[in-house]
Amino acid sequence: MARVIVDVMLKPEILDPQGQAIARALPRLGFAGVSAVRQGKRFEVDLEGPADDAALAEVRKMAETLLANPVIEDFTLRVAE
Amino acid sequence: MARVIVDVMLKPEILDPQGQAIARALPRLGFAGVSAVRQGKRFEVDLEGPADDAALAEVRKMAETLLANPVIEDFTLRVAE
């Protein structure tokens, strides 16, 4: 059984109010030295079989149509070690 | 300027209704071969300086107190390449 990690982040040109709220709260909470924070989603997709090319193509299709909104989000796939 | 990635996932023993909803929807949407999905959060924390030990300790404290709920969530830190 293989695990594929799908990371979904807002495209760089899309404002991220959640991340900005965190970044703005940090100094107030005593944390210094952070210039920006962006928040996204992380999916762990467990496959029944191995993470071969066919399975990865299937997860990619899944990410494009279901896990990410390609209008505003980018995603990356990787096989977990 | 360094970037630290903080991945936050529900602890394995905590039910993940979002992930389960995705996993259950997949067959209906024509995707086979997935045994489980878990959904978490991913933070990109941009530092003003380098990702040295002091900065990473600071981000770890931030993750423990602000980005993750340690009662129900685990987190991992890594420096982005």
N, CA and C atoms of all chains as a GROMACS GRO file, in nm:
protein
  486
    1MET      N    1   0.084  -0.120   0.000
    1MET     CA    2   0.000   0.000   0.000
    1MET      C    3   0.088   0.125   0.000
    2ALA      N    4   0.061   0.213  -0.094
    2ALA     CA    5   0.141   0.335  -0.104
    2ALA      C    6   0.057   0.455  -0.060
    3ARG      N    7   0.128   0.559  -0.021
    3ARG     CA    8   0.060   0.682   0.018
    3ARG      C    9   0.109   0.796  -0.071
    4VAL      N   10   0.014   0.871  -0.126
    4VAL     CA   11   0.048   0.987  -0.208
    4VAL      C   12   0.005   1.112  -0.131
    5ILE      N   13   0.095   1.209  -0.123
    5ILE     CA   14   0.065   1.335  -0.056
    5ILE      C   15   0.028   1.438  -0.163
    6VAL      N   16  -0.086   1.501  -0.145
    6VAL     CA   17  -0.127   1.609  -0.236
    6VAL      C   18  -0.129   1.738  -0.156
    7ASP      N   19  -0.042   1.831  -0.190
    7ASP     CA   20  -0.039   1.962  -0.126
    7ASP      C   21  -0.112   2.062  -0.215
    8VAL      N   22  -0.206   2.133  -0.157
    8VAL     CA   23  -0.285   2.231  -0.233
    8VAL      C   24  -0.264   2.368  -0.170
    9MET      N   25  -0.215   2.462  -0.248
    9MET     CA   26  -0.194   2.599  -0.197
    9MET      C   27  -0.262   2.697  -0.292
   10LEU      N   28  -0.308   2.809  -0.237
   10LEU     CA   29  -0.359   2.916  -0.322
   10LEU      C   30  -0.248   2.962  -0.416
   11LYS      N   31  -0.285   2.997  -0.540
   11LYS     CA   32  -0.186   3.050  -0.633
   11LYS      C   33  -0.123   3.177  -0.572
   12PRO      N   34   0.004   3.203  -0.607
   12PRO     CA   35   0.073   3.317  -0.544
   12PRO      C   36  -0.001   3.451  -0.562
   13GLU      N   37  -0.072   3.465  -0.673
   13GLU     CA   38  -0.139   3.593  -0.699
   13GLU      C   39  -0.274   3.606  -0.628
   14ILE      N   40  -0.318   3.499  -0.560
   14ILE     CA   41  -0.446   3.504  -0.489
   14ILE      C   42  -0.420   3.540  -0.342
   15LEU      N   43  -0.492   3.640  -0.293
   15LEU     CA   44  -0.479   3.681  -0.153
   15LEU      C   45  -0.516   3.566  -0.060
   16ASP      N   46  -0.445   3.554   0.051
   16ASP     CA   47  -0.470   3.447   0.147
   16ASP      C   48  -0.502   3.510   0.283
   17PRO      N   49  -0.629   3.541   0.308
   17PRO     CA   50  -0.665   3.610   0.433
   17PRO      C   51  -0.632   3.527   0.557
   18GLN      N   52  -0.644   3.395   0.549
   18GLN     CA   53  -0.611   3.312   0.666
   18GLN      C   54  -0.464   3.327   0.702
   19GLY      N   55  -0.379   3.314   0.600
   19GLY     CA   56  -0.237   3.326   0.625
   19GLY      C   57  -0.201   3.465   0.675
   20GLN      N   58  -0.264   3.568   0.616
   20GLN     CA   59  -0.236   3.705   0.659
   20GLN      C   60  -0.278   3.727   0.803
   21ALA      N   61  -0.391   3.668   0.842
   21ALA     CA   62  -0.437   3.683   0.980
   21ALA      C   63  -0.336   3.622   1.076
   22ILE      N   64  -0.283   3.505   1.039
   22ILE     CA   65  -0.181   3.441   1.125
   22ILE      C   66  -0.057   3.530   1.132
   23ALA      N   67  -0.010   3.577   1.016
   23ALA     CA   68   0.112   3.658   1.013
   23ALA      C   69   0.096   3.784   1.096
   24ARG      N   70  -0.024   3.843   1.090
   24ARG     CA   71  -0.047   3.967   1.166
   24ARG      C   72  -0.056   3.940   1.316
   25ALA      N   73  -0.105   3.819   1.353
   25ALA     CA   74  -0.121   3.787   1.495
   25ALA      C   75   0.013   3.755   1.561
   26LEU      N   76   0.112   3.713   1.484
   26LEU     CA   77   0.236   3.661   1.544
   26LEU      C   78   0.308   3.762   1.634
   27PRO      N   79   0.332   3.887   1.589
   27PRO     CA   80   0.404   3.980   1.676
   27PRO      C   81   0.331   4.001   1.808
   28ARG      N   82   0.199   4.012   1.802
   28ARG     CA   83   0.116   4.030   1.921
   28ARG      C   84   0.133   3.913   2.018
   29LEU      N   85   0.158   3.794   1.963
   29LEU     CA   86   0.173   3.674   2.046
   29LEU      C   87   0.319   3.648   2.083
   30GLY      N   88   0.405   3.741   2.047
   30GLY     CA   89   0.543   3.729   2.092
   30GLY      C   90   0.637   3.660   1.995
   31PHE      N   91   0.592   3.639   1.872
   31PHE     CA   92   0.678   3.575   1.773
   31PHE      C   93   0.731   3.680   1.675
   32ALA      N   94   0.861   3.684   1.658
   32ALA     CA   95   0.921   3.780   1.566
   32ALA      C   96   0.990   3.704   1.454
   33GLY      N   97   1.027   3.777   1.348
   33GLY     CA   98   1.110   3.718   1.244
   33GLY      C   99   1.037   3.647   1.133
   34VAL      N  100   0.904   3.658   1.130
   34VAL     CA  101   0.828   3.593   1.022
   34VAL      C  102   0.778   3.701   0.927
   35SER      N  103   0.807   3.686   0.798
   35SER     CA  104   0.767   3.789   0.703
   35SER      C  105   0.634   3.758   0.637
   36ALA      N  106   0.597   3.632   0.625
   36ALA     CA  107   0.470   3.598   0.563
   36ALA      C  108   0.430   3.455   0.599
   37VAL      N  109   0.300   3.431   0.599
   37VAL     CA  110   0.247   3.296   0.621
   37VAL      C  111   0.141   3.270   0.516
   38ARG      N  112   0.144   3.153   0.455
   38ARG     CA  113   0.034   3.114   0.368
   38ARG      C  114  -0.019   2.979   0.414
   39GLN      N  115  -0.151   2.965   0.410
   39GLN     CA  116  -0.213   2.841   0.457
   39GLN      C  117  -0.274   2.765   0.341
   40GLY      N  118  -0.251   2.636   0.339
   40GLY     CA  119  -0.311   2.552   0.236
   40GLY      C  120  -0.359   2.421   0.294
   41LYS      N  121  -0.385   2.326   0.205
   41LYS     CA  122  -0.438   2.196   0.249
   41LYS      C  123  -0.341   2.086   0.213
   42ARG      N  124  -0.345   1.980   0.290
   42ARG     CA  125  -0.259   1.864   0.267
   42ARG      C  126  -0.348   1.741   0.274
   43PHE      N  127  -0.342   1.659   0.170
   43PHE     CA  128  -0.420   1.536   0.167
   43PHE      C  129  -0.327   1.417   0.165
   44GLU      N  130  -0.357   1.320   0.247
   44GLU     CA  131  -0.287   1.191   0.242
   44GLU      C  132  -0.381   1.093   0.175
   45VAL      N  133  -0.344   1.047   0.056
   45VAL     CA  134  -0.428   0.955  -0.021
   45VAL      C  135  -0.362   0.817  -0.016
   46ASP      N  136  -0.427   0.723   0.053
   46ASP     CA  137  -0.373   0.587   0.062
   46ASP      C  138  -0.427   0.504  -0.053
   47LEU      N  139  -0.336   0.443  -0.128
   47LEU     CA  140  -0.375   0.362  -0.243
   47LEU      C  141  -0.385   0.215  -0.203
   48GLU      N  142  -0.474   0.142  -0.273
   48GLU     CA  143  -0.483  -0.002  -0.247
   48GLU      C  144  -0.363  -0.074  -0.305
   49GLY      N  145  -0.308  -0.022  -0.414
   49GLY     CA  146  -0.194  -0.086  -0.478
   49GLY      C  147  -0.070   0.002  -0.473
   50PRO      N  148   0.027  -0.026  -0.558
   50PRO     CA  149   0.149   0.053  -0.560
   50PRO      C  150   0.128   0.188  -0.630
   51ALA      N  151   0.219   0.282  -0.602
   51ALA     CA  152   0.209   0.416  -0.661
   51ALA      C  153   0.279   0.415  -0.797
   52ASP      N  154   0.223   0.338  -0.890
   52ASP     CA  155   0.281   0.333  -1.025
   52ASP      C  156   0.228   0.449  -1.109
   53ASP      N  157   0.273   0.457  -1.232
   53ASP     CA  158   0.236   0.570  -1.317
   53ASP      C  159   0.084   0.584  -1.333
   54ALA      N  160   0.015   0.470  -1.349
   54ALA     CA  161  -0.130   0.474  -1.368
   54ALA      C  162  -0.198   0.529  -1.243
   55ALA      N  163  -0.154   0.482  -1.127
   55ALA     CA  164  -0.216   0.527  -1.002
   55ALA      C  165  -0.190   0.676  -0.980
   56LEU      N  166  -0.068   0.720  -1.012
   56LEU     CA  167  -0.036   0.862  -0.994
   56LEU      C  168  -0.117   0.949  -1.089
   57ALA      N  169  -0.139   0.899  -1.211
   57ALA     CA  170  -0.221   0.974  -1.306
   57ALA      C  171  -0.364   0.988  -1.254
   58GLU      N  172  -0.412   0.882  -1.190
   58GLU     CA  173  -0.547   0.883  -1.132
   58GLU      C  174  -0.555   0.984  -1.015
   59VAL      N  175  -0.453   0.986  -0.931
   59VAL     CA  176  -0.454   1.080  -0.818
   59VAL      C  177  -0.443   1.223  -0.870
   60ARG      N  178  -0.366   1.241  -0.978
   60ARG     CA  179  -0.354   1.374  -1.036
   60ARG      C  180  -0.490   1.424  -1.087
   61LYS      N  181  -0.565   1.334  -1.152
   61LYS     CA  182  -0.698   1.370  -1.202
   61LYS      C  183  -0.790   1.406  -1.085
   62MET      N  184  -0.777   1.326  -0.979
   62MET     CA  185  -0.854   1.348  -0.858
   62MET      C  186  -0.823   1.485  -0.797
   63ALA      N  187  -0.694   1.520  -0.794
   63ALA     CA  188  -0.653   1.648  -0.737
   63ALA      C  189  -0.710   1.763  -0.820
   64GLU      N  190  -0.703   1.746  -0.954
   64GLU     CA  191  -0.750   1.853  -1.044
   64GLU      C  192  -0.900   1.877  -1.032
   65THR      N  193  -0.976   1.768  -1.011
   65THR     CA  194  -1.121   1.780  -1.020
   65THR      C  195  -1.188   1.788  -0.885
   66LEU      N  196  -1.118   1.744  -0.779
   66LEU     CA  197  -1.188   1.727  -0.651
   66LEU      C  198  -1.116   1.794  -0.535
   67LEU      N  199  -0.985   1.779  -0.528
   67LEU     CA  200  -0.912   1.828  -0.410
   67LEU      C  201  -0.872   1.974  -0.424
   68ALA      N  202  -0.845   2.018  -0.547
   68ALA     CA  203  -0.803   2.156  -0.568
   68ALA      C  204  -0.899   2.225  -0.664
   69ASN      N  205  -0.907   2.356  -0.651
   69ASN     CA  206  -0.980   2.438  -0.747
   69ASN      C  207  -0.876   2.503  -0.837
   70PRO      N  208  -0.858   2.449  -0.959
   70PRO     CA  209  -0.746   2.495  -1.042
   70PRO      C  210  -0.756   2.641  -1.086
   71VAL      N  211  -0.870   2.705  -1.062
   71VAL     CA  212  -0.882   2.848  -1.094
   71VAL      C  213  -0.799   2.930  -0.995
   72ILE      N  214  -0.799   2.888  -0.870
   72ILE     CA  215  -0.731   2.969  -0.768
   72ILE      C  216  -0.621   2.893  -0.694
   73GLU      N  217  -0.609   2.763  -0.718
   73GLU     CA  218  -0.513   2.684  -0.639
   73GLU      C  219  -0.417   2.606  -0.729
   74ASP      N  220  -0.295   2.588  -0.679
   74ASP     CA  221  -0.196   2.499  -0.739
   74ASP      C  222  -0.184   2.376  -0.650
   75PHE      N  223  -0.148   2.263  -0.711
   75PHE     CA  224  -0.125   2.147  -0.626
   75PHE      C  225   0.003   2.076  -0.670
   76THR      N  226   0.062   2.002  -0.576
   76THR     CA  227   0.176   1.916  -0.608
   76THR      C  228   0.147   1.777  -0.551
   77LEU      N  229   0.196   1.677  -0.622
   77LEU     CA  230   0.184   1.536  -0.580
   77LEU      C  231   0.321   1.486  -0.544
   78ARG      N  232   0.328   1.401  -0.442
   78ARG     CA  233   0.451   1.326  -0.422
   78ARG      C  234   0.419   1.196  -0.350
   79VAL      N  235   0.498   1.096  -0.374
   79VAL     CA  236   0.479   0.969  -0.307
   79VAL      C  237   0.549   0.977  -0.172
   80ALA      N  238   0.478   0.942  -0.064
   80ALA     CA  239   0.538   0.946   0.069
   80ALA      C  240   0.637   0.833   0.083
   81GLU      N  241   0.750   0.862   0.149
   81GLU     CA  242   0.851   0.756   0.169
   81GLU      C  243   0.805   0.656   0.275
   82MET      N  244   1.637   3.467   0.281
   82MET     CA  245   1.504   3.438   0.337
   82MET      C  246   1.473   3.290   0.321
   83ALA      N  247   1.439   3.227   0.430
   83ALA     CA  248   1.411   3.082   0.428
   83ALA      C  249   1.261   3.058   0.446
   84ARG      N  250   1.217   2.945   0.397
   84ARG     CA  251   1.077   2.906   0.414
   84ARG      C  252   1.070   2.776   0.493
   85VAL      N  253   0.986   2.776   0.595
   85VAL     CA  254   0.964   2.654   0.673
   85VAL      C  255   0.822   2.605   0.645
   86ILE      N  256   0.810   2.475   0.616
   86ILE     CA  257   0.678   2.415   0.592
   86ILE      C  258   0.633   2.347   0.720
   87VAL      N  259   0.512   2.379   0.764
   87VAL     CA  260   0.454   2.312   0.881
   87VAL      C  261   0.332   2.233   0.832
   88ASP      N  262   0.340   2.101   0.844
   88ASP     CA  263   0.227   2.015   0.807
   88ASP      C  264   0.154   1.977   0.934
   89VAL      N  265   0.024   1.997   0.935
   89VAL     CA  266  -0.059   1.965   1.052
   89VAL      C  267  -0.163   1.862   1.011
   90MET      N  268  -0.162   1.749   1.076
   90MET     CA  269  -0.261   1.644   1.046
   90MET      C  270  -0.329   1.601   1.176
   91LEU      N  271  -0.454   1.560   1.167
   91LEU     CA  272  -0.521   1.501   1.283
   91LEU      C  273  -0.444   1.379   1.329
   92LYS      N  274  -0.437   1.355   1.460
   92LYS     CA  275  -0.372   1.234   1.509
   92LYS      C  276  -0.442   1.111   1.450
   93PRO      N  277  -0.368   1.002   1.432
   93PRO     CA  278  -0.427   0.884   1.367
   93PRO      C  279  -0.553   0.832   1.436
   94GLU      N  280  -0.560   0.849   1.570
   94GLU     CA  281  -0.676   0.794   1.641
   94GLU      C  282  -0.798   0.887   1.637
   95ILE      N  283  -0.782   1.006   1.578
   95ILE     CA  284  -0.894   1.101   1.569
   95ILE      C  285  -0.964   1.083   1.434
   96LEU      N  286  -1.096   1.067   1.438
   96LEU     CA  287  -1.173   1.053   1.314
   96LEU      C  288  -1.160   1.178   1.228
   97ASP      N  289  -1.155   1.158   1.098
   97ASP     CA  290  -1.140   1.269   1.003
   97ASP      C  291  -1.258   1.268   0.906
   98PRO      N  292  -1.368   1.333   0.945
   98PRO     CA  293  -1.488   1.330   0.861
   98PRO      C  294  -1.467   1.388   0.721
   99GLN      N  295  -1.382   1.492   0.711
   99GLN     CA  296  -1.357   1.551   0.578
   99GLN      C  297  -1.291   1.448   0.486
  100GLY      N  298  -1.186   1.384   0.539
  100GLY     CA  299  -1.118   1.283   0.459
  100GLY      C  300  -1.209   1.168   0.423
  101GLN      N  301  -1.291   1.126   0.521
  101GLN     CA  302  -1.382   1.015   0.494
  101GLN      C  303  -1.485   1.052   0.387
  102ALA      N  304  -1.532   1.175   0.391
  102ALA     CA  305  -1.630   1.220   0.291
  102ALA      C  306  -1.568   1.214   0.152
  103ILE      N  307  -1.442   1.256   0.141
  103ILE     CA  308  -1.373   1.251   0.011
  103ILE      C  309  -1.356   1.106  -0.033
  104ALA      N  310  -1.309   1.021   0.059
  104ALA     CA  311  -1.286   0.881   0.024
  104ALA      C  312  -1.416   0.814  -0.022
  105ARG      N  313  -1.527   0.847   0.043
  105ARG     CA  314  -1.655   0.786   0.008
  105ARG      C  315  -1.707   0.838  -0.126
  106ALA      N  316  -1.673   0.963  -0.158
  106ALA     CA  317  -1.723   1.022  -0.283
  106ALA      C  318  -1.647   0.969  -0.404
  107LEU      N  319  -1.524   0.922  -0.385
  107LEU     CA  320  -1.438   0.888  -0.499
  107LEU      C  321  -1.499   0.782  -0.592
  108PRO      N  322  -1.547   0.668  -0.540
  108PRO     CA  323  -1.601   0.566  -0.632
  108PRO      C  324  -1.716   0.620  -0.716
  109ARG      N  325  -1.803   0.697  -0.651
  109ARG     CA  326  -1.916   0.760  -0.720
  109ARG      C  327  -1.868   0.852  -0.833
  110LEU      N  328  -1.752   0.913  -0.816
  110LEU     CA  329  -1.698   1.005  -0.916
  110LEU      C  330  -1.606   0.935  -1.016
  111GLY      N  331  -1.600   0.803  -1.006
  111GLY     CA  332  -1.525   0.728  -1.106
  111GLY      C  333  -1.380   0.699  -1.071
  112PHE      N  334  -1.343   0.724  -0.945
  112PHE     CA  335  -1.205   0.695  -0.904
  112PHE      C  336  -1.201   0.568  -0.821
  113ALA      N  337  -1.118   0.474  -0.862
  113ALA     CA  338  -1.104   0.349  -0.788
  113ALA      C  339  -0.964   0.340  -0.730
  114GLY      N  340  -0.943   0.244  -0.638
  114GLY     CA  341  -0.809   0.213  -0.592
  114GLY      C  342  -0.760   0.295  -0.475
  115VAL      N  343  -0.850   0.375  -0.414
  115VAL     CA  344  -0.808   0.453  -0.297
  115VAL      C  345  -0.869   0.391  -0.172
  116SER      N  346  -0.787   0.361  -0.073
  116SER     CA  347  -0.839   0.296   0.047
  116SER      C  348  -0.874   0.396   0.158
  117ALA      N  349  -0.806   0.509   0.160
  117ALA     CA  350  -0.836   0.609   0.264
  117ALA      C  351  -0.782   0.744   0.222
  118VAL      N  352  -0.846   0.850   0.274
  118VAL     CA  353  -0.799   0.987   0.253
  118VAL      C  354  -0.803   1.057   0.388
  119ARG      N  355  -0.699   1.128   0.420
  119ARG     CA  356  -0.702   1.215   0.539
  119ARG      C  357  -0.665   1.356   0.496
  120GLN      N  358  -0.734   1.453   0.553
  120GLN     CA  359  -0.710   1.593   0.515
  120GLN      C  360  -0.649   1.669   0.631
  121GLY      N  361  -0.548   1.747   0.601
  121GLY     CA  362  -0.485   1.830   0.703
  121GLY      C  363  -0.454   1.968   0.649
  122LYS      N  364  -0.368   2.039   0.721
  122LYS     CA  365  -0.334   2.175   0.683
  122LYS      C  366  -0.185   2.184   0.655
  123ARG      N  367  -0.152   2.278   0.569
  123ARG     CA  368  -0.012   2.301   0.535
  123ARG      C  369   0.014   2.451   0.545
  124PHE      N  370   0.116   2.488   0.620
  124PHE     CA  371   0.151   2.629   0.634
  124PHE      C  372   0.289   2.654   0.574
  125GLU      N  373   0.300   2.758   0.497
  125GLU     CA  374   0.430   2.804   0.450
  125GLU      C  375   0.467   2.928   0.532
  126VAL      N  376   0.571   2.915   0.615
  126VAL     CA  377   0.613   3.025   0.702
  126VAL      C  378   0.743   3.082   0.647
  127ASP      N  379   0.736   3.205   0.597
  127ASP     CA  380   0.856   3.269   0.542
  127ASP      C  381   0.927   3.347   0.652
  128LEU      N  382   1.054   3.317   0.670
  128LEU     CA  383   1.132   3.383   0.774
  128LEU      C  384   1.206   3.503   0.717
  129GLU      N  385   1.230   3.601   0.803
  129GLU     CA  386   1.309   3.717   0.760
  129GLU      C  387   1.457   3.681   0.749
  130GLY      N  388   1.502   3.588   0.831
  130GLY     CA  389   1.642   3.546   0.830
  130GLY      C  390   1.656   3.401   0.788
  131PRO      N  391   1.771   3.343   0.818
  131PRO     CA  392   1.796   3.203   0.780
  131PRO      C  393   1.721   3.108   0.874
  132ALA      N  394   1.703   2.983   0.827
  132ALA     CA  395   1.634   2.882   0.908
  132ALA      C  396   1.734   2.812   0.999
  133ASP      N  397   1.790   2.889   1.094
  133ASP     CA  398   1.886   2.830   1.188
  133ASP      C  399   1.810   2.766   1.305
  134ASP      N  400   1.885   2.709   1.398
  134ASP     CA  401   1.822   2.637   1.509
  134ASP      C  402   1.727   2.726   1.589
  135ALA      N  403   1.768   2.851   1.612
  135ALA     CA  404   1.684   2.941   1.691
  135ALA      C  405   1.553   2.969   1.619
  136ALA      N  406   1.562   2.994   1.488
  136ALA     CA  407   1.442   3.024   1.412
  136ALA      C  408   1.350   2.902   1.407
  137LEU      N  409   1.408   2.783   1.392
  137LEU     CA  410   1.325   2.663   1.386
  137LEU      C  411   1.258   2.636   1.521
  138ALA      N  412   1.329   2.664   1.631
  138ALA     CA  413   1.268   2.648   1.763
  138ALA      C  414   1.150   2.743   1.778
  139GLU      N  415   1.165   2.863   1.724
  139GLU     CA  416   1.057   2.962   1.729
  139GLU      C  417   0.935   2.913   1.647
  140VAL      N  418   0.961   2.860   1.528
  140VAL     CA  419   0.850   2.811   1.445
  140VAL      C  420   0.783   2.690   1.511
  141ARG      N  421   0.865   2.608   1.578
  141ARG     CA  422   0.808   2.492   1.648
  141ARG      C  423   0.713   2.538   1.759
  142LYS      N  424   0.753   2.641   1.832
  142LYS     CA  425   0.669   2.694   1.940
  142LYS      C  426   0.539   2.751   1.882
  143MET      N  427   0.555   2.820   1.768
  143MET     CA  428   0.441   2.876   1.695
  143MET      C  429   0.344   2.766   1.653
  144ALA      N  430   0.399   2.657   1.601
  144ALA     CA  431   0.315   2.545   1.556
  144ALA      C  432   0.240   2.485   1.673
  145GLU      N  433   0.310   2.469   1.786
  145GLU     CA  434   0.249   2.407   1.904
  145GLU      C  435   0.136   2.491   1.962
  146THR      N  436   0.154   2.625   1.956
  146THR     CA  437   0.060   2.710   2.028
  146THR      C  438  -0.045   2.772   1.938
  147LEU      N  439  -0.017   2.777   1.806
  147LEU     CA  440  -0.103   2.859   1.720
  147LEU      C  441  -0.153   2.781   1.598
  148LEU      N  442  -0.064   2.706   1.533
  148LEU     CA  443  -0.102   2.643   1.406
  148LEU      C  444  -0.168   2.507   1.427
  149ALA      N  445  -0.128   2.437   1.531
  149ALA     CA  446  -0.185   2.305   1.556
  149ALA      C  447  -0.250   2.302   1.694
  150ASN      N  448  -0.348   2.216   1.709
  150ASN     CA  449  -0.406   2.188   1.840
  150ASN      C  450  -0.346   2.056   1.888
  151PRO      N  451  -0.249   2.061   1.980
  151PRO     CA  452  -0.175   1.939   2.014
  151PRO      C  453  -0.260   1.832   2.079
  152VAL      N  454  -0.383   1.866   2.121
  152VAL     CA  455  -0.471   1.763   2.178
  152VAL      C  456  -0.516   1.666   2.069
  153ILE      N  457  -0.542   1.717   1.950
  153ILE     CA  458  -0.597   1.631   1.845
  153ILE      C  459  -0.511   1.628   1.720
  154GLU      N  460  -0.406   1.709   1.714
  154GLU     CA  461  -0.328   1.717   1.590
  154GLU      C  462  -0.179   1.694   1.614
  155ASP      N  463  -0.114   1.634   1.516
  155ASP     CA  464   0.032   1.624   1.513
  155ASP      C  465   0.083   1.721   1.407
  156PHE      N  466   0.207   1.768   1.424
  156PHE     CA  467   0.263   1.852   1.318
  156PHE      C  468   0.407   1.812   1.291
  157THR      N  469   0.452   1.843   1.173
  157THR     CA  470   0.593   1.824   1.137
  157THR      C  471   0.643   1.954   1.074
  158LEU      N  472   0.770   1.982   1.098
  158LEU     CA  473   0.837   2.100   1.042
  158LEU      C  474   0.941   2.053   0.943
  159ARG      N  475   0.958   2.127   0.836
  159ARG     CA  476   1.076   2.104   0.752
  159ARG      C  477   1.112   2.232   0.679
  160VAL      N  478   1.238   2.247   0.649
  160VAL     CA  479   1.282   2.364   0.576
  160VAL      C  480   1.262   2.335   0.427
  161ALA      N  481   1.197   2.426   0.356
  161ALA     CA  482   1.175   2.407   0.212
  161ALA      C  483   1.305   2.426   0.138
  162GLU      N  484   1.327   2.341   0.037
  162GLU     CA  485   1.453   2.354  -0.041
  162GLU      C  486   1.446   2.474  -0.135
   0.00000   0.00000   0.00000
